[in-house]
Amino acid sequence: MRTMRNDPHVIEFLGKSILKYRNYRFTFAPQKYLITGKATSVGWADDKEVRVATKRPLSTWIDVFVHETCHIDQQEQRPRWYKPKEDALGKVDEWLAGKNIHDIKKYILLVTELEWDCERRSIRKIARNKLPIDLKEYAQRANAYILGYHWTLANRKWCKKSYETQKIWSGMPEKLISLNVALNPPRQLMDLYYD
């Protein structure tokens, strides 16, 4: 039985990505989480670097890597659309660190739209590159992550439980939710965060 580590599609995807995004620095950090201000994450990308926490199985961090490369694609393909959403992410980080930010809901919704678009791209990239990632489960976790921003707004702390708690993500739809649902989630999906 072939492992993901030896899967030719994974090897090819990583190699192609390093070549395609050669103007970016890649950091594969041997830690469970990356800490940015008061928030923790498993990966992030900016205009210079892609950083992924790799102290977890390859099957877990490869989808984070896919997601972060999709943020680069957003920056390069839609820079005027991307910039205000990236700025909103900075506002959300400041708010999580304790700064009073006027109309934080507006910024949370901009970030939610950014992440929804990134997850849509990620699902396509996973399928196109034939990566051995369960797309139904990926979509469920993506939906939980996207809707976790609404929990973050209500609780003023990062919602890492959205993608780590099986009870939450397994209750999500098996296909990526629409942007409208991402921005206006139904109560039954948000109740998963509070049970």
C-alpha positions in Angstrom: 0.0 0.0 0.0 1.4 3.4 -1.0 1.5 6.1 1.7 0.8 9.7 1.1 4.5 10.5 1.5 5.3 8.3 -1.5 2.3 9.2 -3.5 3.5 10.5 -6.9 0.7 13.1 -7.1 1.8 14.6 -3.7 5.5 14.6 -4.8 4.7 16.2 -8.2 2.4 18.8 -6.6 5.0 19.9 -4.0 7.7 20.1 -6.7 5.5 22.1 -9.1 4.4 24.4 -6.3 8.0 25.2 -5.3 8.8 26.0 -8.9 5.6 27.9 -9.6 5.9 30.0 -6.4 9.7 30.3 -6.6 9.5 34.0 -5.7 8.2 33.1 -2.2 10.1 31.6 0.7 8.7 28.4 2.0 8.9 27.6 5.7 7.9 24.2 6.9 7.9 24.8 10.7 8.2 21.7 12.8 5.6 22.8 15.3 1.9 22.2 15.8 0.8 25.8 15.5 2.0 29.1 14.2 1.4 32.0 16.5 0.5 35.4 15.1 -0.4 37.9 17.8 -3.2 36.4 19.8 -4.2 33.9 17.1 -2.9 30.5 16.3 -3.0 28.9 12.9 -1.6 26.0 11.0 -0.4 28.0 8.1 -0.3 31.4 6.5 0.9 33.2 3.4 1.8 36.8 2.6 3.4 38.5 -0.3 6.8 37.0 0.5 6.4 33.7 2.4 4.3 30.6 2.8 4.6 29.1 6.3 3.1 25.8 7.3 3.1 24.0 10.7 4.3 20.5 10.0 4.3 18.8 13.4 1.3 16.7 12.3 0.9 14.0 9.7 1.5 14.9 6.0 -2.1 14.0 5.3 -3.0 16.9 7.6 -0.6 19.6 6.6 -0.6 19.0 2.8 -4.2 20.5 2.6 -3.0 23.5 4.6 -0.2 24.0 2.1 -2.7 23.8 -0.8 -4.9 26.4 1.0 -2.0 28.8 1.5 -0.8 28.5 -2.1 -4.4 29.5 -3.1 -4.0 32.7 -1.1 -1.0 33.4 -3.3 -3.1 32.8 -6.4 -5.7 35.2 -5.0 -3.0 37.9 -4.6 -1.6 37.4 -8.0 -4.9 36.9 -10.0 -7.1 39.4 -8.2 -4.9 42.0 -6.4 -7.5 44.8 -6.2 -10.1 42.4 -4.8 -7.5 40.8 -2.5 -6.0 43.9 -0.9 -9.0 45.2 1.1 -9.6 41.7 2.4 -5.9 41.3 3.4 -6.2 44.7 5.2 -9.4 43.4 6.9 -7.4 40.4 8.2 -5.0 42.8 9.8 -7.9 44.6 11.5 -9.3 41.3 12.8 -5.8 40.4 14.2 -5.6 43.8 15.9 -9.1 43.3 17.4 -8.2 39.9 18.7 -5.2 41.4 20.3 -7.5 43.8 22.2 -7.6 46.9 20.1 -11.0 48.6 19.6 -11.9 48.3 15.9 -14.9 50.2 14.7 -17.3 48.0 12.7 -15.4 44.8 13.2 -18.3 42.8 11.7 -17.5 44.4 8.3 -13.9 43.2 8.5 -14.9 39.7 9.7 -17.3 39.4 6.7 -14.5 40.5 4.3 -12.2 37.9 5.7 -15.0 35.3 5.5 -15.3 36.1 1.8 -11.5 35.8 1.4 -11.4 32.4 3.0 -14.5 31.1 1.2 -12.9 32.0 -2.1 -9.6 30.4 -1.0 -11.4 27.2 0.0 -13.2 27.0 -3.4 -9.9 27.3 -5.1 -8.3 24.7 -2.8 -11.0 22.1 -3.6 -10.4 22.7 -7.3 -6.6 22.5 -6.9 -6.8 19.2 -4.8 -9.0 17.6 -7.5 -7.0 18.9 -10.5 -3.7 17.6 -8.9 -5.3 14.3 -7.9 -4.1 14.7 -4.4 -5.1 11.8 -2.0 -7.4 14.1 0.1 -11.0 13.2 0.9 -12.8 16.1 -0.8 -16.0 15.5 1.2 -14.2 15.7 4.5 -12.1 18.6 3.3 -15.2 20.5 2.3 -16.7 19.8 5.8 -13.6 21.1 7.5 -13.5 24.1 5.2 -17.1 25.0 6.0 -16.4 24.7 9.7 -13.3 26.9 9.3 -15.2 29.6 7.3 -18.2 29.7 9.7 -15.8 29.8 12.6 -15.2 33.4 11.8 -18.8 34.1 13.0 -18.0 32.3 16.3 -14.8 34.4 16.5 -16.9 37.6 16.1 -19.3 36.5 18.9 -16.5 35.4 21.3 -13.5 37.7 20.4 -11.1 34.8 20.2 -9.7 32.6 17.5 -12.0 29.6 16.7 -9.4 26.8 16.2 -12.0 24.3 17.4 -13.8 24.8 14.1 -11.5 22.5 12.2 -10.2 20.4 15.1 -13.5 19.3 16.7 -15.0 16.4 14.8 -18.5 17.1 16.3 -18.4 20.5 14.6 -16.9 19.8 11.2 -18.6 16.4 10.7 -22.0 18.2 11.0 -21.2 20.5 8.1 -22.3 19.9 4.5 -20.1 17.7 2.4 -19.8 20.3 -0.4 -18.5 23.8 0.0 -21.3 26.1 1.2 -22.3 29.0 -1.0 -20.8 32.5 -0.3 -24.3 33.6 0.8 -24.4 30.8 3.4 -20.8 31.7 4.4 -21.8 35.3 5.1 -25.2 34.5 6.6 -25.0 31.1 8.2 -28.1 29.2 9.3 -28.6 28.8 13.0 -28.4 25.0 12.8 -24.9 25.1 11.5 -23.8 27.8 14.1 -25.4 25.7 16.9 -22.7 23.1 16.3 -20.2 25.5 17.8 -22.1 25.8 21.1 -23.3 22.3 21.9 
